[in-house]
Amino acid sequence: MSEQDDGLPKEKPVGMPTPTLKPIPKPKPKPKPKPKPKPKPTPKPTPKPTPKPVPKRNGFPKGHPGLEQTAAWYDALYMEQRQKGRGRYTKHWTDCPQRTVTWYPAMVLARGAIFEIGCGPGHFAHMCGNFGVPYALGIDYSLVAIQMASNLAIGLMPSKFSLADVRTSGQLLKETEFETVVALEVLEHVADDLSIVAATPAGKTFVGSVPNFHTEGHVRWFANVSQVKTRYGRLLDIDVVVTEKGLQSSNEWFIFRGVRRDD
């Protein structure tokens, strides 16, 4: 055993304080990170119901519930264009595309003097006057149309237009001398179109036009010549049906001629 370590308790030096041991501080726990707020789920848009495809015939909606328009509806249509000074109904007949589509073929198919049902603003009458085709009378149930037709024909064919509906004024057909009834762009607008054809006196010629397409005011339209003959052949002995292209590539007009049978 060394001299320095003899196994005896060591004496503390006099005057030396006893050191106080401080506890080792525990490390502060790191604060837990606040959880990030979960993003609110974006609401999924409610899917719109897929509309069922409309059955079509010849490229146009089938069975569309077209409505026959009133005289007031046509008055408003003509009045609007007359006030604006533009639109197909304010043009000279030579500037109207319909002149080659339905008007000219109908004029050629007509026999003798013409009685026009649904004369509108008088374009067809004006055209007949320019070509020297006899025009007996034009009627329409739109007062504004009759006013426009009368103004258009001043100096050409005065007193050739009358405010009337052939379905209720059939007497005009009996009182007027003519050979052919012409109804252009009329039958497709009228629910009881056969009553117009039926009003034609027996033995007289009837010339009409009907479309293969739907637009505002059309009650019906036709897919082909056969349908035209089937409907109007009930009252007429149809001898001619002419098909003319319309203003759009898929549009067609059927211009037909027949003699009214005796019931």
Salt bridges, closest charged atoms under 4 A:
GLU68 OE2 - ARG167 NH1 2.82
GLU80 OE2 - LYS84 NZ 3.10
ASP165 OD2 - ARG167 NH2 3.02
GLU179 OE2 - LYS204 NZ 3.63
GLU185 OE1 - ARG88 NH2 3.65
GLU188 OE2 - HIS189 NE2 3.66
ASP193 OD2 - ARG220 NH1 3.42
ASP193 OD1 - ARG231 NH2 2.75
ASP237 OD1 - ARG261 NH1 2.91
ASP239 OD2 - ARG111 NH2 3.39
ASP239 OD2 - ARG257 NH2 2.87
GLU252 OE2 - LYS245 NZ 3.39
ASP263 OD2 - ARG260 NH2 2.77
